[in-house]
Amino acid sequence: MNRRSGAVATVAMVVWMLAACGGTDAGGDAAATGGATPEGGLTAAQLEYGIGPIDRLDLGPLDAALAEQGKQVFNLKCFACHRMEDRYVGPPLGEVLERRTPEFVMNMMLNPAEMVEKHPVVKEMLAQYMNPMPFQNMTQDEARAVLEYLRSVHEESGS
């Protein structure tokens, strides 16, 4: 087996193990998880909004100054792996807000390890991109600024 196929086999095994473990919350009690679903014990809200500190956002109109701050954070912490239109190390982010809720995007930035471990969509992304998103030690303010930058890119593209 060559090195690349060995790496692919290792990633496939990790994805299988994560799926087999089910990723339930401590205790796995449906009442404790707010109405758990068959999707690894996650609630409907966790499936839609992700797992992390962000429950709901009221975005309001686009804030250009916040978007500019977000662009700077993006260039510092995200650009090594992400581009807007092309697949790179991670998925393209230009239209991410068409695929994911703003809360999901922020929770992915703030809590990538738990998202990779428990969220079925993120597990699928791991299988596709073969690289887990690393923790970038972002604050909620930085993640919100990056989200605003992504919103600005999305609006510029006319989507």
For each residue, the residues with C-beta under 8 A, 3 or more apart:
1: 5 6 9
2: 5 6
3: 6 7
4: 7 8
5: 1 2 8 9
6: 1 2 3 9 10
7: 3 4 10 11 130
8: 4 5 11 12 130
9: 1 5 6 12 13
10: 6 7 13 14
11: 7 8 14 15 126 127 130
12: 8 9 15 16 127
13: 9 10 16 17
14: 10 11 17 18 126
15: 11 12 18 19 123 126 127
16: 12 13 19 20
17: 13 14 20 21
18: 14 15 21 23 116 117 123 126
19: 15 16 22 123
20: 16 17
21: 17 18
22: 19 28 40 41
23: 18 40 41 42 117 118 119
24: 27 28 33 36 40 41
25: 28 29 32 33 36 41
26:
27: 24 32
28: 22 24 25 33 36 41
29: 25 32 33 36
30: 33 35 36 41
31:
32: 25 27 29
33: 24 25 28 29 30 36 41 42 43 46
34: 43 45
35: 30 43 44
36: 24 25 28 29 30 33 41 42 43
37: 41 42 43 44 47
38:
39: 42 47 120
40: 22 23 24 118 119 120
41: 22 23 24 25 28 30 33 36 37 118
42: 23 33 36 37 39 46 47 51 118 119 120
43: 33 34 35 36 37 46 47
44: 35 37 47 48
45: 34 48 49 55
46: 33 42 43 49 50 51 119
47: 37 39 42 43 44 119 120 121
48: 44 45 101 103 104
49: 45 46 54 55 56 101 103 104 107
50: 46 54 100 101 103 104 105 106 107 108 111 115 119
51: 42 46 107 111 114 115 118 119
52: 106 107 108 110 111 114 115
53: 107 110 111 140
54: 49 50 57 103 106 107 110 140 143
55: 45 49 103
56: 49 103
57: 54 102 103 106 147
58:
59: 102 151
60: 63
61:
62: 67 148 151 152 155
63: 60 66 67 148
64: 67 68 152
65: 68 69
66: 63 69 70 144 145 148
67: 62 63 64 70 71 145 148 149 151 152
68: 64 65 71 72 149
69: 65 66 72 73 145 148 149
70: 66 67 73 74 142 144 145 146 147 148 149 150 152
71: 67 68 74 75 149 152
72: 68 69 75 76
73: 69 70 76 77 78 138 142 145 146 149
74: 70 71 77 78 79 82 146 149 150
75: 71 72 78 79
76: 72 73 79
77: 73 74 80 136 138 142 146
78: 73 74 75 81 82 93 136 146
79: 74 75 76 82 83
80: 77 89
81: 78 88 89 90 131 133
82: 74 78 79 88 89 90 91 92 93
83: 79 86 87 88 92 93
84: 92 93 94 153
85: 92 94
86: 83 92
87: 83 91 92 129
88: 81 82 83 92
89: 80 81 82 129 131
90: 81 82 93 129 131 133
91: 82 87 96 125 128 129
92: 82 83 84 85 86 87 88 95 96
93: 78 82 83 84 90 96 150 153
94: 84 85 153 154 157
95: 92 98 99 154 157 159
96: 91 92 93 99 100 105 150 154
97: 100 102 105 150 151 154
98: 95 154 159
99: 95 96
100: 50 96 97 104 105 108
101: 48 49 50 104 105
102: 57 59 97 105 106 147 151
103: 48 49 50 54 55 56 57 106 107
104: 48 49 50 100 101 107 108
105: 50 96 97 100 101 102 108 109 147 150
106: 50 52 54 57 102 103 109 110 140 143 144 147
107: 49 50 51 52 53 54 103 104 110 111 115
108: 50 52 100 104 105 111 112 115 122 133
109: 105 106 112 136 138 142 143 146 147
110: 52 53 54 106 107 138 140 143
111: 50 51 52 53 107 108 114 115
112: 108 109 115 116 132 133 134 135
113: 116 117 132 135
114: 51 52 111 117 118
115: 50 51 52 107 108 111 112 118 119 122 133
116: 18 112 113 119 122 123 126 132 133
117: 18 23 113 114
118: 23 40 41 42 51 114 115 122
119: 23 40 42 46 47 50 51 115 116 122 123
120: 39 40 42 47 123 124
121: 47 124 125
122: 108 115 116 118 119 125 126
123: 15 18 19 116 119 120 126 127
124: 120 121 127 128
125: 91 121 122 128 129
126: 11 14 15 18 116 122 123 129 130 131 132
127: 11 12 15 123 124 130
128: 91 124 125
129: 87 89 90 91 125 126
130: 7 8 11 126 127
131: 81 89 90 126
132: 112 113 116 126
133: 81 90 108 112 115 116
134: 112
135: 112 113
136: 77 78 109
137:
138: 73 77 109 110 142 143 146
139: 142 143
140: 53 54 106 110 143 144
141: 144 145
142: 70 73 77 109 138 139 145 146
143: 54 106 109 110 138 139 140 146 147
144: 66 70 106 140 141 147 148
145: 66 67 69 70 73 141 142 148 149
146: 70 73 74 77 78 109 138 142 143 149 150
147: 57 70 102 105 106 109 143 144 150 151
148: 62 63 66 67 69 70 144 145 151 152
149: 67 68 69 70 71 73 74 145 146 152 153
150: 70 74 93 96 97 105 146 147 153 154
151: 59 62 67 97 102 147 148 154 155
152: 62 64 67 70 71 148 149 155 156
153: 84 93 94 149 150 156 157
154: 94 95 96 97 98 150 151 157 159
155: 62 151 152 158 159
156: 152 153
157: 94 95 153 154
158: 155
159: 95 98 154 155
